[in-house]
Amino acid sequence: MGAVHTGLYVIMGVSGAGKTTIGSALARALGVEFLEGDLLHPSSNVQRMAAGIALTDNDRRPWLIAIAQRLRGAKQSGIGLVVACSALKRSYRDLLRSRGAADVQFVYLAGDRPLIAERMAERRDHFMPPGLLASQLASLQEPARD
């Protein structure tokens, strides 16, 4: 029997960057659970986004706390977890570290605007409309070494 993987990963980037595709593949490769962070959004957030209204930091806070709780639970249980979460701002990533797990690793998926817009336009059954890409890109603070 192989070693149990206990790493914690947040696959981050704007909507349409490929977080779900890459995150679920990584989780399968590591033999750990994959969590689609969008499923933890309060219904009010989903309704706002579906209506083309960008979320504020206050809107995102309960969602980020819910994700942090899942990271903390995995850490305390000694199991690995891969989470898809936009984590657009440094303050969001800091919250995930401080309230979740300090050793969480962020995997940033970057892409050029035309490619991401094309992916978003082709998606079906997703609440995030392509019109919100501009607000996501405006909010994005790319991760740095610090």
ROSESE-12798 format. One line per 8 residues: number of its first residue (from 0); their letters; for each residue y, z negated, x negated of N, C-alpha, C, O, CB. Coordinates in steps of 0.1 Angstrom, whole numbers, plus 2048, in hexadecimal, padded with zeros to 3 digits. Atoms other than C-alpha are relative to their C-alpha. Glycine has a CB too. Layout:
# residues N
NUM) a) Y Z X Y Z X Y Z X Y Z X Y Z X  ...
//
This chain:
# residues 146
0) mgavhtgl) 7F4 800 7F8 800 800 800 80C 800 7F7 80D 7F8 7EE 800 7F4 80A  7F4 7FF 808 822 80A 7F2 80A 7F5 803 809 7EE 80D 807 80E 802  7F6 809 7FE 840 7F5 7EE 809 803 80C 80B 80F 810 809 7FF 7F4  7F7 7FE 7F4 856 7F0 80D 80E 802 7FB 813 7FB 7F2 800 7F3 809  7F2 7FD 804 878 800 809 80A 7F7 807 809 7F6 813 803 80F 802  7F7 80A 7FA 894 7E7 80F 80F 805 7FF 818 7FD 802 7FE 7F3 7FA  7F2 7FB 801 8B3 7FD 808 807 802 80D 800 805 817 800 80D 7F8  7F8 7FE 7F4 8CF 7FF 821 80A 80B 7FD 811 80A 7F3 808 7F2 804
8) yvimgvsg) 7F7 7F4 802 8E2 820 825 808 803 80C 802 802 817 7F7 80B 7FB  7F8 7FB 7F5 8FE 82C 83A 804 80E 7FC 80A 811 7F1 80E 7F8 802  7FD 7F2 802 900 852 83C 80D 802 807 80E 801 814 7F4 809 805  7F3 800 7FA 925 858 842 807 80E 7FE 803 816 7F6 809 7F5 7F9  7F8 7F4 801 93D 874 848 805 803 80E 802 7FC 818 7F8 80C 7FB  7FA 7FC 7F3 950 885 865 7F5 805 809 7EA 809 804 80B 80A 7FE  80A 7FB 7F7 93E 890 884 7FD 80F 7FC 806 816 7F9 806 800 80F  804 7F2 804 92A 8B0 87D 7FD 801 7F2 7F9 80C 7ED 80B 809 804
16) agkttigs) 803 7FF 80E 925 8A8 858 7F1 800 7FD 7ED 804 7F2 806 7F4 7F9  80F 800 803 8FF 8A4 85C 7FA 7F2 7FF 7EF 7F1 7FA 7FD 808 7F5  805 80E 801 8FB 87E 85E 7F3 7FE 806 7EA 7F8 800 80A 7F7 806  80D 803 7F9 8DF 87E 877 7F5 808 7F9 7EA 802 7F7 801 805 80F  80A 7F8 807 8CC 89A 866 7FC 7FA 7F3 7F0 7F8 7F0 805 80F 7FE  802 805 80D 8CF 88C 843 7FA 7F2 801 7F1 7EE 7FA 80C 800 7F7  805 80E 7FE 8CB 868 84E 7F2 7FE 805 7EA 7F6 7FF 80A 7F9 809  80D 801 7FB 8AC 86D 862 7F6 805 7F6 7EB 7FF 7F4 7FE 808 80D
24) alaralgv) 809 7FB 80B 89C 881 845 7FF 7F6 7F5 7F4 7F3 7F0 806 80D 7FA  801 80A 80A 8A5 866 82C 7F7 7F4 805 7EF 7EF 7FE 80E 7FB 7FD  808 80B 7FA 897 84B 843 7F1 803 800 7E8 7FB 7FC 804 7FC 80E  80E 7FC 800 876 85E 847 7FB 800 7F1 7F0 7FB 7EF 7FE 80F 806  804 800 80E 874 863 821 7FE 7F2 7FA 7F5 7F0 7F2 80A 808 7F7  801 80E 805 879 83E 81B 7F7 7F8 808 7F3 7ED 804 80E 7FA 800  809 808 7F8 863 833 837 807 7F4 807 801 7EA 809 7F4 7FB 7F9  7F8 80A 7FA 87F 81F 848 805 805 80D 805 811 810 80B 7FB 7F7
32) eflegdll) 7FA 7FD 7F3 890 81E 86A 80D 808 7FE 814 806 7F4 803 7F3 808  7F3 7F8 800 8AC 837 871 807 7FB 80D 802 7FB 817 7FE 80F 800  7F8 804 7F5 8C8 82B 887 80C 80A 802 814 80B 7F9 806 7F1 7FE  7F5 7F7 7FC 8DF 844 898 80B 7F7 805 80B 7F2 810 7FC 80B 80B  7F5 80A 7FD 8FF 82F 897 808 803 80D 80D 7FA 814 80A 800 7F5  7F8 7FC 7F4 90F 843 8B4 7FA 7F9 80C 801 7F7 816 7FF 80F 802  806 806 7F5 8F6 832 8CB 805 7F2 802 803 7EC 80D 7F1 7FF 7FE  7FA 80D 7FF 908 811 8C5 80E 800 805 814 7F5 807 7FF 7F9 7F3
40) hpssnvqr) 7F3 800 7FB 929 81D 8D1 801 7FA 80E 7F8 7FD 816 806 80F 800  7FE 804 7F2 936 80B 8F0 802 80C 809 807 816 804 80C 7F6 801  7FE 7F5 7F7 936 822 90E 80E 804 801 811 810 803 7FA 7FD 80E  7F2 7FC 7FF 95C 821 90F 804 809 7F4 80C 812 7F6 809 7F3 800  7FE 7F8 80B 95C 830 8EC 7FB 80E 802 802 818 800 7FA 7FA 7F3  806 7F3 7FD 945 84C 8F6 808 808 80A 80A 814 809 7F1 7FE 805  7F8 7FA 7F6 95A 853 915 80D 805 7FA 811 810 7FD 803 7F6 80C  7F3 7FB 807 97A 855 900 7FE 80C 7F8 805 816 7F9 806 7F4 7F7
48) maagialt) 802 7F5 808 96B 86C 8E7 7FC 80D 808 801 818 805 7F4 7FD 7F6  804 7F5 7F8 95B 882 901 80C 807 807 80C 813 80A 7F6 7FC 80B  7F3 7FB 7FA 97E 885 911 809 806 7F6 814 80A 7F9 806 7F5 808  7F8 7FA 80B 98B 891 8EF 80B 7F6 7FB 815 7FA 7F5 807 80C 805  7F7 80A 804 99D 870 8E8 7FB 7F9 7F3 7F0 7F4 7F4 803 7F5 80B  804 806 80D 99B 864 8C4 7FF 7F1 801 808 7EB 808 809 804 7F4  802 80F 800 98F 840 8BE 80A 7FA 7F7 80E 800 7EC 7F2 7FC 7FD  7F8 808 809 9A6 826 8AF 7F8 7F7 7F8 7EC 7F5 7FB 80B 7F8 809
56) dndrrpwl) 807 80A 808 99D 80C 896 7FA 7F5 809 7EF 7F1 807 809 7FA 7F5  804 80A 7F7 99B 7F3 8B2 7F4 804 809 7EB 7FD 80C 80B 7FB 809  80B 7FA 7F8 984 80A 8C6 7F3 7FF 7F8 7E8 7FC 7FD 803 80E 804  80C 7FF 809 96C 80D 8A8 7FB 7F3 7FC 7EF 7F2 7F9 804 808 7F4  804 80D 805 96B 7E8 89F 7F3 7FB 806 7EA 7F7 7FE 80B 7F6 802  80C 805 7FA 950 7DD 8B8 7F4 808 7FC 7E9 803 7F9 801 7FF 80F  80B 7F7 804 93B 7FB 8AE 7FC 7FD 7F2 7F0 7FD 7EF 804 80F 802  803 803 80E 93E 7F4 889 7F9 7F3 7FF 7F0 7F1 7F6 80D 801 7F8
64) iaiaqrlr) 806 80D 800 935 7D0 88F 7F2 800 804 7E9 7FA 7FE 808 7F6 809  80E 7FE 7FC 916 7DA 8A2 7F7 806 7F5 7EC 802 7F3 7FF 809 80D  808 7FA 80B 90B 7F0 885 7FF 7F6 7F5 7F4 7F5 7EF 808 80D 7FB  801 80A 80B 913 7D4 86C 7F5 7F6 804 7EE 7F2 7FB 80E 7F9 7FE  80A 809 7FC 8FD 7BD 880 7F2 806 7FE 7E9 7FE 7FA 801 7FC 80F  80D 7F9 802 8E0 7D6 87E 7FD 800 7F1 7F2 7FE 7ED 800 80E 806  802 800 80F 8E5 7D9 858 7FD 7F2 7FB 7F4 7F0 7F3 80D 805 7F9  803 80E 804 8E6 7B3 855 7F2 7FC 804 7EB 7F5 7FC 80A 7F6 806
72) gakqsgig) 80D 804 7FB 8C7 7AF 86A 7F5 806 7F7 7EB 800 7F4 7FE 805 80E  80A 7F9 809 8B4 7C9 854 7FF 7F8 7F3 7F5 7F6 7ED 804 80F 7FE  7FF 807 80C 8C0 7B7 835 7F8 7F2 800 7F0 7EF 7F8 80E 7FE 7FB  806 80D 7FE 8B5 795 842 7F0 801 802 7E9 7F8 7FE 806 7F8 80B  80E 7FE 7FE 893 7A3 84C 7F9 807 7F4 7ED 808 7F4 7FE 809 80C  806 7FA 80C 88E 7B4 82A 7FA 80E 802 7F1 812 7FC 7F5 7F7 7FB  805 7F2 7FE 88A 7D7 838 80C 80A 7FE 817 806 7FE 7FC 801 80F  7F6 7F6 802 89C 7F7 831 805 806 80D 7FF 804 817 7FA 80B 7F7
80) lvvacsal) 7FA 7FA 7F4 8B3 809 849 80A 80B 7FB 811 809 7F1 808 7F5 808  7F6 7F5 802 8C6 82A 849 808 801 80D 802 803 818 7F8 80D 7FC  7F7 7FF 7F4 8E4 82C 861 809 80C 7FF 80F 80E 7F4 808 7F3 801  7F6 7F6 7FF 8F8 84A 86B 80D 7FA 806 80C 7F5 812 7FB 80D 809  7F4 806 7FC 91C 83E 86E 80B 807 7F9 80B 808 7ED 800 7F1 7FE  7F5 7F8 806 93C 851 868 807 7F8 7F5 80A 7FD 7EA 80B 804 80B  7FA 809 80A 94B 833 855 80C 807 7F9 80D 807 7ED 7F6 7FC 7F5  7F5 7F7 805 96B 848 851 809 7F9 7F6 80E 7FF 7ED 807 805 80B
88) krsyrdll) 7F5 807 808 982 82D 842 7F9 7F6 7F7 7EF 7F0 7FA 80A 7FA 809  804 80A 809 97E 816 825 7FE 7F2 807 7F5 7EB 805 809 7FF 7F4  801 80C 7F9 985 7F9 83C 7F3 7FF 809 7EE 7F4 80B 80C 7FE 809  80D 800 7F8 967 803 852 7F4 7FD 7F7 7EB 7F6 7FA 7FE 80E 807  80B 802 809 950 804 834 801 7F2 7FB 7F6 7EC 7F9 802 80A 7F4  7FF 80E 804 95E 7E2 828 7FA 7F7 80B 7F3 7ED 808 80E 7FD 7FE  806 808 7F5 955 7D4 84B 7F1 801 800 7EA 7F7 802 806 805 80D  80F 7FF 801 932 7E2 848 7FA 7F8 7F5 7EF 7F3 7F6 7FC 80F 7FF
96) rsrgaadv) 805 808 80C 92E 7D1 826 801 7F1 803 7F8 7EA 801 808 804 7F4  7FD 80E 7FE 93E 7B0 830 7F8 7FA 80B 7F4 7EE 80A 80F 7FE 801  807 806 7F4 92E 7AB 852 7F1 805 801 7EA 800 809 807 804 80C  80E 7FB 800 90E 7BF 84B 7F9 7FC 7F3 7F2 7F2 7F3 801 80F 801  807 802 80C 901 7C1 828 809 805 7F4 80D 811 7F4 7F2 807 800  7F7 7FC 80C 915 7C1 807 7FA 80B 7F8 802 812 7F2 802 7F4 7F8  806 7F6 809 8FC 7D7 7F6 7FC 80D 807 7F5 816 802 7F3 7FB 7FA  802 7F3 7F9 8FC 7F3 810 805 80B 7F8 810 80A 7F1 806 800 80E
104) qfvylagd) 7FC 7F4 807 8FE 815 800 805 80B 809 7FF 80D 814 7F5 806 7F7  7FB 7F6 7F7 914 830 80F 7FD 80E 7FA 800 810 7EE 810 7FE 801  803 7F3 804 90A 854 80D 80A 809 808 809 80B 814 7F1 805 803  7F5 7F9 7FA 928 86A 814 7FC 80F 801 7FA 815 7F7 80D 7FE 7F8  802 7F2 7FE 922 88C 823 80D 807 803 814 805 80D 7F6 803 80C  7F4 7F9 7FF 93F 8A3 81D 7FD 80F 804 7F2 814 801 809 7FF 7F3  802 7F2 7FD 944 8C6 82A 80E 806 803 817 7FF 806 7F6 803 80C  7F3 7FA 7FD 960 8DF 82F 802 801 80F 7F8 802 817 801 80E 7F9
112) rpliaerm) 7FC 800 7F2 972 8E0 84F 7FA 80B 809 7F5 808 814 80F 800 802  806 7F5 7F8 966 902 85B 7F1 7FE 803 7ED 801 80E 803 80E 7F9  80E 802 7FE 942 8FA 856 7FD 7F5 80A 7F5 7F6 813 7F9 7FC 7F3  802 80C 7F7 944 8D8 868 804 804 80E 7FE 801 818 808 7F4 7FB  7FC 7FC 7F3 958 8E7 884 7F6 80A 807 7F3 809 813 80E 808 7FF  80B 7F7 7FB 93D 902 888 7F4 7F8 805 7EF 7FB 810 7FC 80A 7F5  80B 808 7FC 922 8E8 889 803 7F8 80D 7FA 7F8 816 7FC 7F5 7F5  7FC 807 7F4 935 8D4 8A3 800 809 80C 7FB 805 817 80D 7F9 7FE
120) aerrdhfm) 800 7F7 7F5 93A 8F2 8B9 7F2 804 805 7F0 808 811 808 80D 7FC  80E 7FC 7FD 915 8FA 8B8 7F8 7F5 807 7ED 7F7 80D 7F9 805 7F4  808 80C 7FA 90A 8D7 8C3 800 800 80F 80A 803 815 805 7F3 7FA  800 803 7F1 8FF 8D0 8E6 7FC 7F2 802 7F5 7EC 7F9 7F5 80A 807  804 80D 7FD 8FA 8AF 8F6 806 7F5 7F7 7FF 7EB 7F4 7F1 7FE 801  7FA 80A 809 912 89C 8DF 80E 7FE 806 815 807 80A 801 805 7F1  7F3 804 7FA 931 889 8EC 80C 804 7F8 817 805 7FE 800 7F2 803  7F5 7FE 808 947 891 8CF 804 80F 800 7FD 818 7FB 7FD 7FC 7F1
128) ppgllasq) 7FC 7F2 7FF 95B 8B1 8D6 806 805 7F3 80B 7FD 7EB 80B 802 80B  7FB 7FB 80C 965 8C8 8BA 80F 7FE 7FE 814 7FD 7F3 7FE 80F 7FF  7F1 803 801 98A 8C1 8C2 803 7F3 7F9 80F 7F2 7F4 805 800 80D  7FE 80C 807 986 89F 8B2 7FE 800 7F1 800 7F6 7EA 7F8 7F5 806  803 7FF 80E 97D 8AC 890 80D 7FD 7F8 80D 7F6 7EE 7FB 80E 7FD  7F3 801 808 9A2 8AD 885 803 7F1 7FF 808 7EC 7F5 80B 807 808  7FD 80E 801 9A6 888 88E 7F7 7F9 7F6 7FA 7EF 7EF 800 7F9 80E  80A 806 809 986 87F 87B 804 803 7F1 804 7FA 7E9 7F2 805 803
136) laslqepa) 7FC 7FC 80E 992 892 85C 80D 7F9 7FC 80E 7F5 7F0 802 80F 7FF  7F4 807 803 9B4 881 85F 7FD 7F1 7FC 804 7EB 7F4 80A 801 80B  803 80E 802 9A4 85F 860 7F7 7FE 7F3 7F7 7F3 7ED 7F8 7FA 80C  809 801 80B 98B 866 844 807 7FB 7F3 810 801 7EE 7F9 80D 7FD  7FC 804 80D 990 852 824 7F3 801 7F7 7EA 7F9 7F8 806 7F1 800  80C 7FE 807 977 860 80C 7FC 7F4 7F7 805 7EE 7F1 801 80D 7F7  804 80B 808 963 846 7FA 803 802 7F1 803 80E 7EC 7F1 7FD 801  7FE 7FF 80F 96B 83F 7D5 7F7 7F5 7FA 7F0 7EE 800 810 7FD 7FD
144) rd) 809 809 808 95A 82B 7BA 802 7F2 803 7F9 7EA 802 802 802 7F1  7FC 80E 7FD 96C 80B 7C4 7FC 7FD 80E 7FE 7F1 812 80E 7FD 7FD
//
